[in-house]
């Protein structure tokens, strides 16, 4: 009986540990020394675990439009900070502050999001700013 229980416990621990191992830390992907601020048009929102992502089209000084992906905290964490699924919608203009990706891609980790339509500034649940 105890061998069966040990096997079940080992199997369960593998199921629980696999998603945790796949989760990354802030410093693995983003650079706190590369602050970035952007304003753009929201084109896509992925309200999923483990992180909410939203995408904005940013128009550069030369008129070229670039799509940027912004990572935020978990859906639960954002709701505790005042977010709802309807706080940001496709077509909204937002201003975002955060940290750029280490690899130079068009991805970043959001720290705050200004919802220009309402004027609300919401904390984005960045894993960089624990305790903010």
Residue frames relative to the residue before (quaternion, step in Angstrom):
aa qw qx qy qz dx dy dz
X 1.0000 0.0000 0.0000 0.0000 0.00 0.00 0.00
X 0.6791 0.4906 -0.3066 0.4518 3.60 0.91 -0.86
X 0.6080 0.5372 -0.3568 0.4631 3.63 1.10 -0.58
X 0.6287 0.5292 -0.3222 0.4699 3.57 1.06 -0.76
X 0.6620 0.5071 -0.2937 0.4672 3.54 0.95 -0.92
X 0.6431 0.5163 -0.3165 0.4687 3.59 1.00 -0.80
X 0.6498 0.5086 -0.3139 0.4697 3.59 0.98 -0.82
X 0.6470 0.5090 -0.3163 0.4715 3.60 0.97 -0.80
X 0.6538 0.5103 -0.3104 0.4644 3.58 0.95 -0.86
X 0.6537 0.5083 -0.3127 0.4653 3.59 0.96 -0.83
X 0.6545 0.5099 -0.3066 0.4665 3.57 0.96 -0.84
X 0.6567 0.5084 -0.3068 0.4649 3.56 0.95 -0.86
X 0.6562 0.5137 -0.3232 0.4484 3.59 0.95 -0.84
X 0.6167 0.5315 -0.3466 0.4659 3.61 1.08 -0.60
X 0.6481 0.5162 -0.3157 0.4624 3.58 0.98 -0.81
X 0.6874 0.4710 -0.2759 0.4791 3.57 0.97 -0.82
X 0.7026 0.4909 -0.2770 0.4343 3.60 0.91 -0.86
X 0.5809 0.6220 -0.3824 0.3598 3.62 1.02 -0.66
X 0.6958 0.4332 -0.3109 0.4812 3.66 0.74 -0.84
X 0.6334 0.5331 -0.3462 0.4413 3.62 0.98 -0.71
X 0.6555 0.5068 -0.3172 0.4613 3.58 0.98 -0.76
X 0.6589 0.5097 -0.3098 0.4583 3.59 1.08 -0.62
X 0.5907 0.5724 -0.3668 0.4345 3.58 1.20 -0.41
X 0.2951 -0.7799 0.5316 0.1482 3.57 -0.93 0.88
X 0.4394 -0.6368 0.5475 0.3188 3.52 -1.30 0.27
X 0.6796 -0.4801 0.3572 0.4244 3.56 -1.26 0.39
X 0.7282 0.4762 -0.2549 0.4219 3.57 0.74 -1.09
X 0.5581 0.6005 -0.3985 0.4112 3.61 1.21 -0.26
X 0.8137 0.2632 -0.1125 0.5060 3.58 1.04 -0.73
X 0.7935 0.2886 -0.1257 0.5208 3.57 1.07 -0.72
X 0.3302 -0.7533 0.5466 0.1573 3.55 -1.19 0.65
X 0.3603 -0.7567 0.5095 0.1949 3.59 -0.45 1.22
X 0.6682 0.4921 -0.2948 0.4738 3.60 1.20 -0.44
X 0.6690 0.4206 -0.3080 0.5298 3.59 1.27 0.23
X 0.0462 -0.8214 0.5684 0.0071 3.61 0.41 1.20
X 0.0635 -0.7896 0.6103 0.0014 3.53 -1.13 0.72
X 0.0723 -0.7613 0.6434 0.0347 3.55 -1.14 0.76
X 0.0586 0.7995 -0.5938 0.0694 3.56 -0.90 0.94
X 0.1555 -0.7242 0.6589 0.1311 3.49 -1.34 0.45
X 0.2012 0.7969 -0.5480 0.1554 3.55 -0.88 0.91
X 0.5936 -0.5612 0.4691 0.3356 3.49 -1.47 0.06
X 0.4009 -0.7176 0.5179 0.2370 3.59 -0.74 1.06
X 0.1184 -0.8213 0.5573 0.0274 3.58 -0.75 1.11
X 0.8022 0.0240 0.0222 0.5962 3.59 1.17 -0.53
X 0.0651 -0.7727 0.6307 0.0291 3.56 -1.14 0.73
X 0.0923 -0.7803 0.6178 0.0297 3.58 -0.87 1.01
X 0.0933 -0.8147 0.5723 -0.0048 3.56 -0.12 1.33
X 0.3532 0.7364 -0.4786 0.3222 3.58 0.47 1.29
X 0.4952 -0.6085 0.5176 0.3413 3.56 -1.28 0.35
X 0.5932 -0.1320 -0.7892 -0.0891 1.64 -2.17 1.12
X 0.7741 0.2449 -0.1499 0.5642 3.63 1.24 -0.26
X 0.3904 -0.6492 0.5930 0.2729 3.52 -1.20 0.61
X 0.0963 -0.7677 0.6320 0.0443 3.56 -1.03 0.87
X 0.0004 0.7598 -0.6483 -0.0487 3.53 -1.17 0.59
X 0.2679 -0.7675 0.5717 0.1110 3.52 -1.18 0.66
X 0.0699 -0.7954 0.6019 0.0143 3.54 -0.98 0.91
X 0.3476 -0.6786 0.6015 0.2383 3.52 -1.24 0.55
X 0.1160 -0.7936 0.5972 0.0089 3.54 -0.69 1.19
X 0.2491 -0.7647 0.5788 0.1347 3.56 -0.83 1.03
X 0.3323 -0.7665 0.5253 0.1615 3.56 -0.68 1.16
X 0.7201 -0.4391 0.3233 0.4292 3.55 -1.34 0.15
X 0.6891 0.4680 -0.2708 0.4824 3.59 1.14 -0.65
X 0.5825 -0.6060 0.3578 0.4067 3.60 1.30 0.04
X 0.5201 0.6358 -0.4142 0.3922 3.58 1.29 -0.10
X 0.2919 -0.7581 0.5637 0.1496 3.57 -0.97 0.95
X 0.0656 -0.7837 0.6177 0.0000 3.56 -0.91 1.03
X 0.3367 -0.7279 0.5631 0.1994 3.57 -0.98 0.87
X 0.1003 -0.7901 0.6044 0.0167 3.55 -0.88 1.05
X 0.2410 -0.7444 0.6062 0.1425 3.55 -1.09 0.81
X 0.1165 -0.7982 0.5906 0.0244 3.56 -0.87 1.03
X 0.2615 -0.7589 0.5819 0.1307 3.54 -0.84 1.06
X 0.0867 -0.7607 0.6408 0.0575 3.55 -1.10 0.79
X 0.7146 -0.4223 0.3316 0.4484 3.57 -1.29 -0.24
X 0.7155 -0.4076 0.3328 0.4595 3.54 -1.31 -0.26
X 0.6498 -0.5083 0.3755 0.4224 3.61 -1.17 0.40
X 0.6607 0.5076 -0.3119 0.4567 3.60 0.91 -0.88
X 0.6593 0.5148 -0.3003 0.4584 3.57 0.94 -0.91
X 0.6588 0.5025 -0.3083 0.4673 3.58 1.00 -0.80
X 0.6360 0.5255 -0.3365 0.4540 3.59 0.97 -0.78
X 0.6466 0.5102 -0.3186 0.4691 3.59 1.06 -0.70
X 0.6915 0.4388 -0.2665 0.5083 3.58 1.26 -0.35
X 0.7002 -0.5051 0.2633 0.4304 3.59 1.22 0.30
X 0.5161 0.6387 -0.4206 0.3858 3.58 1.25 -0.03
X 0.0630 -0.7185 0.6841 0.1088 3.52 -1.37 0.38
X 0.6702 -0.4750 0.3650 0.4383 3.56 -1.26 0.14
X 0.7176 0.4323 -0.2461 0.4875 3.58 1.20 -0.41
X 0.3911 0.7315 -0.4826 0.2811 3.62 1.22 0.13
X 0.7759 0.1263 -0.0453 0.6165 3.56 1.04 -0.84
X 0.0759 -0.8076 0.5847 0.0125 3.54 -0.90 0.95
X 0.6080 -0.5165 0.4422 0.4098 3.53 -1.24 0.43
X 0.7427 0.3480 -0.2946 0.4904 3.55 -0.88 1.03
X 0.5483 0.5996 -0.4008 0.4234 3.60 1.26 -0.27
X 0.3268 -0.6723 0.6181 0.2431 3.52 -1.31 0.45
X 0.0049 -0.7979 0.6017 -0.0356 3.58 -0.85 1.01
X 0.2323 -0.7122 0.6384 0.1767 3.53 -1.31 0.45
X 0.1092 -0.8220 0.5588 -0.0123 3.56 -0.77 1.09
X 0.1125 -0.7487 0.6494 0.0717 3.53 -1.17 0.76
X 0.2703 0.7687 -0.5481 0.1888 3.55 -0.96 0.83
X 0.5711 -0.5689 0.4710 0.3582 3.54 -1.23 -0.63
X 0.4505 -0.7104 0.4837 0.2417 3.55 -0.92 1.00
X 0.5999 -0.5536 0.4463 0.3665 3.54 -1.32 0.41
X 0.5576 -0.6201 0.4484 0.3219 3.55 -1.12 0.71
X 0.7083 0.4946 -0.2654 0.4281 3.58 1.02 -0.80
X 0.5455 -0.6531 0.3858 0.3565 3.61 1.25 0.12
X 0.4535 0.6860 -0.4557 0.3408 3.60 1.25 0.11
X 0.5732 -0.5818 0.4517 0.3591 3.56 -1.31 0.09
X 0.4668 0.6053 -0.4865 0.4232 3.54 0.76 1.19
X 0.0109 0.7913 -0.6109 0.0223 3.54 -1.17 0.60
X 0.3990 -0.6685 0.5722 0.2579 3.53 -1.36 0.32
X 0.3253 -0.7796 0.5084 0.1668 3.57 -0.57 1.18
X 0.2369 -0.7424 0.6114 0.1372 3.55 -1.12 0.79
X 0.7851 -0.0479 0.0426 0.6161 3.59 0.93 -0.92
X 0.1641 -0.7595 0.6238 0.0845 3.52 -1.22 0.65
X 0.1926 -0.7522 0.6214 0.1044 3.56 -0.87 1.02
X 0.2250 -0.7550 0.6052 0.1145 3.56 -0.66 1.16
X 0.3100 -0.8233 0.4396 0.1811 3.56 -0.02 1.31
X 0.6017 0.5759 -0.3700 0.4116 3.63 1.04 -0.62
X 0.7839 0.2952 -0.1556 0.5236 3.59 0.92 -0.88
X 0.4286 -0.6993 0.4625 0.3367 3.58 1.20 -0.46
X 0.4694 0.6833 -0.4397 0.3454 3.59 1.28 0.05
X 0.1590 -0.7450 0.6411 0.0935 3.55 -1.05 0.87
X 0.0505 -0.8226 0.5657 -0.0285 3.56 -0.57 1.22
X 0.4626 -0.6443 0.5366 0.2880 3.54 -1.12 0.77
X 0.3470 -0.7965 0.4700 0.1557 3.57 -0.79 1.06
X 0.5321 -0.6669 0.4039 0.3301 3.59 1.19 0.27
X 0.1886 0.8124 -0.5292 0.1559 3.58 1.11 0.61
X 0.4333 -0.6886 0.5121 0.2753 3.56 -0.98 0.82
X 0.5298 0.6021 -0.4154 0.4292 3.60 1.26 -0.15
X 0.7876 0.3654 -0.1625 0.4688 3.56 0.87 -0.95
X 0.0497 0.8132 -0.5767 0.0603 3.59 0.81 0.89
X 0.8075 0.2580 -0.2136 0.4855 3.53 -0.89 1.00
X 0.5424 0.6091 -0.4202 0.3977 3.60 1.20 -0.05
